[in-house]
Amino acid sequence: SGGTTHQTEICEALSKKADVVLLVSGKEKIIKKPTVRSDLKVGSGTTLFDYEIRSYPWIFDTIKNPRRARKTVSKIDKLIEDLKPDILYYRVEPFEAFGVYTKLRIPKIIELNYNFYSVPYDFSKHLWKIRNFIMDRWLKNTIKNFDTVIVVSKSIKKSLLKHSVKSNMYVVPNGANLKKFYSDKKVKNSAVFLGGGGEHQGLDVLINSVEVLNKRGIDINALIVGGSRVYKDFIEKIKKDLKKKDIKNVRFLGIVPPGKVPGILSECMIGVAPFKESQNEPFGFSPIKIFEYMASGLAVVASDTEWNKEIIKNNKNGILFKTNDYLSLADKLEFLIKNPNVAKKLGRSARKDVEEYYNWERAANETLNIIKKILLRRSL
């Protein structure tokens, strides 16, 4: 998943400059002495610990059973204290208990990887308004326990400021691993979609655009890589529709080992990121799939969401199409298929942007500079 990629890649990059311990939650009923994990590789300078916990650190314990949440967090605090870190970097999800109840006195950074206030386009606005009322209180009580907030896009920062979230705030975008992703000889007229396949990721928009291109007589082959179990029903519905319409130029590879993804991307011509937007304000993602497309020298075609536009500069390192508009996407794909030299030029420009900025080494350096500022401020 993107979350796993972010955690392992940033730890690997940081481990070249500092000692890193990555704590990963498990599913057992108790916390036991952490043991070094050998099944996950995150770099020679990183020690990866797995603490086994069944804390339900979401809304149920944070609000419904705060006593159990506090007890769980105190155990995690003790585990971290035993490791004696100089600083804690915490990637948070909505309603987790740790950030609210932690008593750790060491310097702490909290990271938001998307905008928690955004309303999924297929969710009830009324129910989400109630949810956001509770979430806003939780988030502000959490953030006040941390020295600094790191977000991965400017649109997340903009949203937090809009909701009067007060903290030192830095934007550190995600990136790609240049040593893993590379550009190879491209298969003509090939477009790839990488991701879980959820409706918010716009897989249906891509499929509809392929159907349009088929009717126009445009030769295209679409490759779908990934597919989370969470979105199984949605993906199966798409597959049934394709079979019913006898569309044979869309191929689903399903979940593939991470080590095989760079080779698959390297041979494709176009990388598609047809994300949809929320109902109220930007999701604020910093999509790792886009950076991996760019690192692979693909011509990126992305929806014109606010956060995609932070990365993709139209007709310079990719092409933007109107969000949730499959005809607009079809037009952009047709243009690139008919103009392969433009696709190559965009791919080279995108790869250069990753070499110069959108990589994990840059993200690690920016994070370390923030850490130094925090430690200096604490020492005064």
C-alpha positions as CSV (number, residue, x, y, z in Angstrom):
1,S,0.0,0.0,0.0
2,G,1.0,3.6,-0.3
3,G,1.2,3.9,3.5
4,T,3.6,1.0,3.8
5,T,5.7,2.3,0.9
6,H,5.9,5.8,2.6
7,Q,7.0,4.3,6.0
8,T,9.6,1.9,4.7
9,E,11.1,4.3,2.1
10,I,11.4,7.3,4.4
11,C,12.9,5.1,7.1
12,E,15.4,3.7,4.7
13,A,16.4,7.2,3.5
14,L,16.6,8.5,7.1
15,S,18.7,5.5,8.2
16,K,21.5,6.7,6.0
17,K,21.8,9.8,8.2
18,A,20.5,8.6,11.6
19,D,19.6,5.6,13.7
20,V,16.0,4.7,13.1
21,V,13.6,2.4,14.9
22,L,10.3,1.7,13.1
23,L,7.4,0.5,15.3
24,V,4.7,-1.5,13.6
25,S,1.4,-2.5,15.3
26,G,0.3,-6.1,15.1
27,K,-3.0,-7.8,16.0
28,E,-2.5,-9.8,19.2
29,K,-4.3,-9.1,22.5
30,I,-1.3,-8.0,24.5
31,I,1.9,-5.9,24.0
32,K,4.9,-8.0,24.5
33,K,8.6,-7.3,24.3
34,P,9.3,-6.0,20.8
35,T,11.3,-8.3,18.5
36,V,13.3,-7.4,15.4
37,R,11.4,-8.2,12.3
38,S,13.3,-10.0,9.6
39,D,10.5,-10.3,7.0
40,L,10.4,-6.6,6.2
41,K,13.4,-4.9,4.7
42,V,13.7,-1.2,5.3
43,G,17.5,-0.5,5.0
44,S,20.6,-1.6,6.8
45,G,20.5,1.3,9.2
46,T,16.9,0.8,10.4
47,T,15.8,-1.5,13.2
48,L,12.2,-2.6,12.7
49,F,10.3,-3.6,15.8
50,D,6.8,-5.2,15.9
51,Y,4.8,-4.5,19.0
52,E,1.7,-6.8,19.3
53,I,-1.4,-4.9,20.3
54,R,-5.1,-5.1,20.1
55,S,-6.0,-1.6,21.2
56,Y,-8.8,-0.6,18.8
57,P,-7.1,2.9,18.7
58,W,-10.0,4.4,16.8
59,I,-13.2,6.2,17.7
60,F,-14.5,3.3,19.8
61,D,-11.7,3.4,22.4
62,T,-10.6,7.0,22.1
63,I,-14.2,8.2,22.9
64,K,-16.2,5.2,23.9
65,N,-13.7,3.5,26.2
66,P,-11.0,6.1,27.1
67,R,-9.9,4.1,30.2
68,R,-8.8,1.2,28.0
69,A,-7.3,3.6,25.5
70,R,-5.2,5.3,28.2
71,K,-4.0,1.9,29.5
72,T,-3.0,0.8,26.0
73,V,-1.2,4.1,25.3
74,S,0.7,4.0,28.6
75,K,2.1,0.6,27.5
76,I,3.2,2.0,24.2
77,D,4.8,5.0,26.0
78,K,6.8,2.6,28.2
79,L,7.9,0.6,25.1
80,I,9.1,3.9,23.4
81,E,10.8,5.1,26.6
82,D,12.8,1.9,26.8
83,L,14.1,2.5,23.3
84,K,15.4,6.0,24.4
85,P,14.8,7.9,21.2
86,D,15.9,11.5,20.7
87,I,12.6,12.2,18.8
88,L,9.3,10.5,17.9
89,Y,7.8,10.7,14.5
90,Y,4.2,9.6,14.5
91,R,2.0,9.0,11.4
92,V,-1.6,9.5,12.6
93,E,-4.9,8.2,11.4
94,P,-8.3,9.7,12.5
95,F,-9.4,9.0,16.0
96,E,-6.3,7.1,17.1
97,A,-5.8,7.2,20.9
98,F,-2.0,7.4,21.1
99,G,-1.7,11.1,20.2
100,V,-4.4,12.2,22.7
101,Y,-3.2,10.2,25.7
102,T,0.6,9.9,25.3
103,K,2.6,11.3,28.2
104,L,6.0,11.1,26.5
105,R,8.1,14.2,27.2
106,I,10.5,13.7,24.3
107,P,10.3,15.9,21.2
108,K,7.5,14.7,18.9
109,I,6.4,15.2,15.3
110,I,3.0,14.2,14.0
111,E,2.3,13.6,10.3
112,L,-1.0,13.9,8.4
113,N,-0.9,12.1,5.0
114,Y,-4.2,13.4,3.8
115,N,-6.9,15.9,4.8
116,F,-9.0,14.4,7.6
117,Y,-11.8,17.0,7.1
118,S,-12.6,16.0,3.5
119,V,-15.9,14.4,2.9
120,P,-15.8,11.3,0.6
121,Y,-17.9,12.1,-2.5
122,D,-20.1,9.0,-1.9
123,F,-20.8,9.7,1.8
124,S,-23.6,11.5,3.6
125,K,-22.7,15.1,4.1
126,H,-24.9,15.3,7.2
127,L,-23.3,12.3,8.9
128,W,-19.9,13.5,7.9
129,K,-20.6,16.9,9.5
130,I,-21.3,15.2,12.8
131,R,-18.2,13.1,12.3
132,N,-16.1,16.2,11.6
133,F,-17.4,17.9,14.7
134,I,-16.0,15.1,16.8
135,M,-12.9,14.7,14.7
136,D,-12.0,18.4,14.9
137,R,-11.9,18.2,18.7
138,W,-9.9,15.0,18.6
139,L,-7.4,16.4,16.2
140,K,-6.8,19.6,18.1
141,N,-6.4,17.7,21.4
142,T,-3.9,15.4,19.6
143,I,-1.8,18.1,17.9
144,K,-1.3,20.1,21.0
145,N,0.7,17.2,22.4
146,F,3.3,17.5,19.5
147,D,6.0,20.0,18.7
148,T,5.4,20.1,15.0
149,V,3.0,19.0,12.3
150,I,4.3,17.6,8.9
151,V,1.8,17.4,6.0
152,V,2.4,16.0,2.6
153,S,0.7,18.7,0.5
154,K,0.0,22.4,0.6
155,S,-3.7,21.7,0.3
156,I,-3.7,19.9,3.7
157,K,-1.9,22.8,5.3
158,K,-4.5,25.2,3.8
159,S,-7.3,23.1,5.2
160,L,-5.8,22.9,8.7
161,L,-5.3,26.6,8.8
162,K,-8.9,27.1,7.6
163,H,-10.1,25.0,10.6
164,S,-7.9,27.0,13.0
165,V,-5.5,24.1,13.8
166,K,-2.6,25.8,15.5
167,S,0.9,24.4,15.3
168,N,4.3,24.7,13.7
169,M,3.5,23.3,10.3
170,Y,5.8,22.0,7.4
171,V,5.0,20.6,4.0
172,V,7.1,17.6,3.0
173,P,5.8,15.9,-0.2
174,N,6.2,12.2,-0.8
175,G,8.5,10.8,-3.5
176,A,9.9,7.8,-5.3
177,N,13.0,5.6,-5.0
178,L,15.2,6.4,-8.0
179,K,17.2,3.2,-7.5
180,K,14.1,1.0,-7.9
181,F,12.2,2.7,-10.7
182,Y,13.7,3.2,-14.2
183,S,12.6,3.9,-17.7
184,D,12.8,1.1,-20.3
185,K,11.6,0.6,-23.9
186,K,7.9,1.5,-23.9
187,V,5.1,-0.7,-25.2
188,K,3.2,1.3,-27.8
189,N,-0.2,2.7,-26.8
190,S,0.0,1.2,-23.2
191,A,-1.6,2.9,-20.2
192,V,-1.2,1.7,-16.6
193,F,-3.3,2.3,-13.5
194,L,-1.5,1.5,-10.2
195,G,-3.4,1.4,-6.9
196,G,-6.0,-0.1,-4.7
197,G,-8.8,0.4,-7.3
198,G,-11.2,2.3,-5.0
199,E,-13.9,4.5,-6.5
200,H,-12.2,7.6,-5.1
201,Q,-9.2,6.6,-7.2
202,G,-11.2,6.9,-10.4
203,L,-10.7,3.5,-11.8
204,D,-14.2,3.6,-13.4
205,V,-13.3,6.9,-15.1
206,L,-10.3,5.2,-16.8
207,I,-12.5,2.3,-17.9
208,N,-15.1,4.5,-19.3
209,S,-12.5,6.5,-21.2
210,V,-11.1,3.2,-22.7
211,E,-14.6,2.4,-23.9
212,V,-14.8,5.8,-25.6
213,L,-11.4,5.3,-27.3
214,N,-12.5,1.9,-28.6
215,K,-15.5,3.5,-30.2
216,R,-13.2,6.1,-31.8
217,G,-11.1,3.4,-33.2
218,I,-8.0,4.4,-31.1
219,D,-5.7,1.5,-30.2
220,I,-5.0,1.4,-26.5
221,N,-4.2,-1.3,-23.9
222,A,-5.0,-0.6,-20.3
223,L,-3.2,-2.4,-17.5
224,I,-4.6,-2.4,-14.0
225,V,-2.1,-3.2,-11.3
226,G,-3.1,-3.7,-7.7
227,G,-6.6,-4.0,-6.1
228,S,-7.3,-3.8,-2.4
229,R,-9.7,-6.3,-0.8
230,V,-11.5,-3.3,0.6
231,Y,-12.6,-2.4,-2.9
232,K,-13.3,-6.0,-4.1
233,D,-17.0,-5.4,-4.9
234,F,-16.3,-2.3,-6.9
235,I,-13.6,-3.9,-8.9
236,E,-15.7,-7.0,-9.6
237,K,-18.5,-4.9,-10.8
238,I,-16.2,-3.2,-13.3
239,K,-14.9,-6.6,-14.5
240,K,-18.5,-7.8,-15.1
241,D,-19.3,-4.7,-17.0
242,L,-16.2,-5.2,-19.2
243,K,-17.2,-8.8,-19.9
244,K,-20.8,-7.8,-20.7
245,K,-19.6,-5.1,-23.1
246,D,-16.9,-7.5,-24.6
247,I,-14.1,-5.0,-23.9
248,K,-10.9,-7.0,-24.1
249,N,-8.2,-4.4,-24.0
250,V,-8.3,-3.9,-20.2
251,R,-6.2,-6.4,-18.3
252,F,-6.2,-6.8,-14.5
253,L,-2.9,-8.1,-13.0
254,G,-4.2,-7.9,-9.4
255,I,-1.8,-7.5,-6.5
256,V,1.8,-8.1,-7.5
257,P,4.9,-8.3,-5.4
258,P,6.4,-4.8,-4.8
259,G,9.6,-5.8,-6.4
260,K,7.8,-6.5,-9.7
261,V,6.1,-3.1,-9.9
262,P,9.1,-1.1,-11.3
263,G,9.5,-3.5,-14.2
264,I,5.8,-3.3,-15.1
265,L,5.8,0.5,-15.0
266,S,9.1,0.8,-16.9
267,E,7.5,-0.7,-20.0
268,C,4.4,1.4,-20.1
269,M,3.9,4.6,-22.1
270,I,1.3,6.4,-20.0
271,G,0.6,6.4,-16.2
272,V,-3.0,7.4,-15.3
273,A,-4.0,8.9,-11.9
274,P,-7.8,9.7,-12.3
275,F,-8.5,10.6,-8.6
276,K,-11.9,12.0,-7.8
277,E,-12.4,14.8,-5.3
278,S,-14.3,15.1,-2.0
279,Q,-17.6,16.9,-1.5
280,N,-16.3,19.8,0.6
281,E,-12.5,20.4,0.3
282,P,-9.4,18.7,-1.2
283,F,-8.4,15.2,0.0
284,G,-4.8,16.6,-0.1
285,F,-3.0,13.4,-1.1
286,S,0.6,13.3,-2.2
287,P,0.1,10.2,-4.5
288,I,3.0,7.9,-4.5
289,K,1.7,6.3,-7.7
290,I,2.3,9.6,-9.5
291,F,5.9,9.8,-8.3
292,E,6.5,6.2,-9.3
293,Y,5.1,6.9,-12.8
294,M,7.3,9.9,-13.0
295,A,10.4,8.0,-11.9
296,S,9.6,5.4,-14.5
297,G,9.6,8.0,-17.3
298,L,5.9,7.7,-18.0
299,A,3.8,10.4,-19.5
300,V,1.5,11.1,-16.5
301,V,-2.2,11.9,-17.1
302,A,-3.8,13.1,-13.9
303,S,-7.1,14.6,-12.8
304,D,-6.9,18.4,-12.1
305,T,-7.4,18.2,-8.3
306,E,-5.8,20.9,-6.2
307,W,-3.3,18.5,-4.8
308,N,-2.4,16.8,-8.2
309,K,-1.7,20.3,-9.6
310,E,0.9,20.8,-6.9
311,I,2.9,18.0,-8.6
312,I,1.8,17.9,-12.3
313,K,2.4,21.1,-14.3
314,N,0.2,20.8,-17.3
315,N,2.1,20.1,-20.6
316,K,5.4,20.3,-18.7
317,N,5.8,17.1,-16.7
318,G,2.4,15.6,-17.4
319,I,-1.1,16.4,-18.6
320,L,-4.1,17.3,-16.5
321,F,-7.7,16.4,-17.4
322,K,-11.0,17.6,-15.8
323,T,-11.7,15.6,-12.7
324,N,-14.3,12.8,-13.0
325,D,-14.7,13.5,-16.7
326,Y,-14.0,10.4,-18.7
327,L,-14.4,12.2,-22.0
328,S,-11.7,14.7,-21.0
329,L,-9.4,11.8,-20.0
330,A,-10.2,10.0,-23.3
331,D,-9.1,13.2,-25.2
332,K,-5.8,13.4,-23.3
333,L,-5.0,9.7,-23.8
334,E,-5.9,9.9,-27.5
335,F,-3.6,12.9,-27.9
336,L,-0.6,11.1,-26.3
337,I,-1.2,7.9,-28.4
338,K,-1.2,10.0,-31.6
339,N,1.8,12.0,-30.4
340,P,4.3,9.5,-28.9
341,N,7.1,12.0,-29.1
342,V,5.2,14.3,-26.8
343,A,4.7,11.4,-24.4
344,K,8.4,10.7,-24.4
345,K,9.2,14.3,-23.7
346,L,6.8,14.5,-20.8
347,G,8.2,11.3,-19.4
348,R,11.8,12.6,-19.5
349,S,10.7,15.8,-17.8
350,A,8.8,13.9,-15.1
351,R,11.8,11.7,-14.4
352,K,14.0,14.8,-14.1
353,D,11.7,16.3,-11.6
354,V,12.0,13.1,-9.4
355,E,15.8,13.2,-9.8
356,E,15.9,16.9,-8.7
357,Y,13.1,16.9,-6.0
358,Y,10.4,14.3,-5.7
359,N,12.5,11.5,-4.1
360,W,12.9,10.0,-0.6
361,E,16.4,11.4,-0.1
362,R,15.0,14.9,-0.4
363,A,12.1,14.1,1.9
364,A,14.5,12.6,4.5
365,N,16.8,15.7,4.3
366,E,13.8,18.1,4.8
367,T,12.6,15.9,7.8
368,L,16.0,16.0,9.4
369,N,16.2,19.7,9.1
370,I,12.9,20.0,10.8
371,I,14.1,17.6,13.6
372,K,17.2,19.8,14.1
373,K,15.0,22.9,14.5
374,I,12.9,21.1,17.1
375,L,15.9,19.9,19.1
376,L,17.4,23.3,19.0
377,R,14.2,24.9,20.1
378,R,13.9,22.4,23.0
379,S,17.5,23.1,24.1
380,L,17.0,26.8,24.5
